[in-house]
Amino acid sequence: MRKVTTSFLLAFALLFSGIGAASAAEQSRKPDEQMSFLERYTNAAQDVILQGLKLVGVRYRLGGNDENSGLDCSGFVRLVFKDSIGASLPRTAREMSEVGQQVSTSELKPGDLVFFNTMRRTFSHVGIYLGDNHFMHAPRTGAEVRVESMESSYWVQRYNGARRILDGN
């Protein structure tokens, strides 16, 4: 499983690096709606997304802060932001919901934090928005870090909002 994930990540990284240089010229002449999914990423957002994708498949552990022993949702987000851009985020999803700039659903960009009510309290779960209504997160005990659609009825019913941490995103 880890070999498949590593191969996928390598292919994704190569795709990102090839688009990076070409998209700089493209962005000056393409309206936002016509840009491809990957062209919309800023460099910081690319770093965050790639770091997060490296952790897909890591098992969930309540209170987990380390990829070797497991990660919970906020531990996952903290580790991704620390390892990718050196940002230090608060420990809990609730505390994370108070940093950065509030973002409306219609203005979500890759790298934004998305919050959900999964424990009968607001901002009890956090993930990282990827674009095209998908996010990555550490969901629950017995599961692994993964990518999911925010359009599934489960997530739609529990969505609490989003925050932007990345400057210029």
C-alpha positions in Angstrom: 0.0 0.0 0.0 2.8 2.4 0.9 4.5 1.7 -2.4 1.4 2.5 -4.4 0.9 5.7 -2.3 4.5 6.7 -2.9 4.2 6.1 -6.6 1.0 8.2 -6.7 2.7 11.0 -4.8 5.7 11.0 -7.0 3.5 11.2 -10.1 1.5 14.0 -8.5 4.7 15.9 -7.6 6.0 15.6 -11.1 2.8 16.9 -12.5 2.9 19.9 -10.0 6.4 20.8 -10.9 5.7 20.7 -14.6 2.7 23.0 -14.3 4.4 25.5 -11.9 6.6 27.2 -14.5 4.0 27.0 -17.3 1.2 28.3 -15.2 3.0 31.6 -14.3 2.6 32.7 -17.9 -0.8 31.2 -18.3 -2.2 32.9 -15.2 -1.7 36.3 -16.7 -4.0 35.6 -19.6 -6.5 33.0 -18.2 -9.5 34.0 -16.2 -9.8 32.0 -12.9 -12.7 29.9 -14.2 -10.7 28.6 -17.1 -7.6 27.6 -15.2 -7.0 23.9 -14.5 -7.3 22.5 -11.0 -3.5 22.4 -10.5 -2.9 25.9 -12.0 -5.0 27.4 -9.2 -2.5 26.4 -6.5 -0.1 29.0 -5.0 3.4 27.7 -4.2 2.5 27.6 -0.5 -0.7 25.8 -1.2 1.2 23.3 -3.4 3.6 22.6 -0.5 0.7 22.1 1.9 -1.2 19.8 -0.4 1.8 17.7 -1.3 2.8 17.3 2.3 -0.7 16.3 3.2 -0.9 13.8 0.4 2.3 12.2 1.6 0.4 11.3 4.8 -2.6 9.6 3.0 -2.8 6.1 4.5 -1.4 7.1 8.0 -3.7 5.6 10.6 -5.9 7.7 12.9 -5.1 7.9 16.6 -7.0 10.2 19.0 -4.6 12.8 20.2 -2.0 11.7 17.6 0.7 14.2 16.5 3.1 11.8 14.8 2.8 10.0 11.5 4.5 6.9 12.9 2.1 6.4 15.8 -1.0 8.0 14.2 -2.7 11.3 13.7 -6.0 12.8 14.7 -7.6 15.5 12.5 -5.9 18.5 14.2 -2.6 16.6 14.6 -2.7 15.9 10.9 -3.3 19.6 10.0 -0.7 20.9 12.4 1.9 18.5 11.1 1.2 19.3 7.4 1.4 23.1 8.0 4.6 22.8 10.2 6.4 20.5 7.8 5.4 22.2 4.6 5.6 26.0 5.4 6.8 26.1 9.0 3.5 27.4 10.3 2.7 26.7 13.9 -1.1 26.1 14.4 -3.0 25.6 17.7 -3.6 22.0 18.9 -7.3 21.6 18.6 -9.8 22.1 15.7 -11.7 24.5 17.8 -8.6 26.7 18.4 -7.7 26.5 14.7 -11.2 27.9 13.9 -10.1 31.1 15.4 -6.9 31.8 13.4 -6.5 33.2 9.9 -9.3 34.8 7.9 -12.8 33.5 7.7 -13.7 32.3 4.1 -17.1 31.8 2.5 -17.8 28.4 0.9 -17.9 30.1 -2.5 -14.4 31.5 -2.1 -12.6 28.3 -0.8 -9.1 27.8 -2.2 -6.7 24.9 -2.0 -4.9 25.0 1.4 -7.8 26.5 3.3 -8.9 24.8 6.5 -12.4 23.4 6.5 -14.4 22.7 9.7 -17.2 20.3 10.6 -19.4 19.4 13.5 -18.8 15.7 14.0 -19.1 15.5 17.8 -22.3 17.5 18.4 -20.2 20.7 18.8 -19.1 23.2 16.2 -15.6 23.1 14.9 -14.9 19.6 16.3 -13.3 18.4 13.1 -10.8 20.0 10.6 -9.4 19.1 7.3 -7.5 20.8 4.4 -9.4 21.9 1.3 -7.9 20.6 -2.0 -10.2 22.2 -4.5 -13.1 20.9 -6.6 -15.1 20.2 -3.3 -12.5 17.7 -1.9 -10.6 17.8 1.3 -8.1 15.6 3.1 -8.3 14.7 6.8 -7.8 12.1 9.5 -11.4 11.0 9.9 -11.9 8.7 12.9 -10.7 5.7 14.9 -10.2 2.7 12.7 -9.7 4.8 9.6 -6.7 6.4 7.8 -5.8 9.9 6.5 -7.7 10.2 3.2 -9.3 12.5 0.6 -13.1 12.8 0.6 -15.8 14.8 -1.2 -17.4 17.6 0.7 -20.5 17.0 -1.4 -21.4 13.8 0.4 -24.5 14.3 2.6 -22.5 13.5 5.8 -20.1 16.4 5.3 -22.7 18.8 3.8 -24.8 18.4 7.0 -21.9 19.0 9.3 -20.0 21.8 7.5 -19.2 24.7 9.9 -17.0 27.0 7.8 -13.5 27.7 6.6 -10.4 29.7 7.5 -7.6 30.9 5.3 -4.1 30.5 6.9 -2.0 30.9 3.7 -1.1 34.5 2.7 -1.9 35.3 -0.9 -4.0 32.1 -1.3 
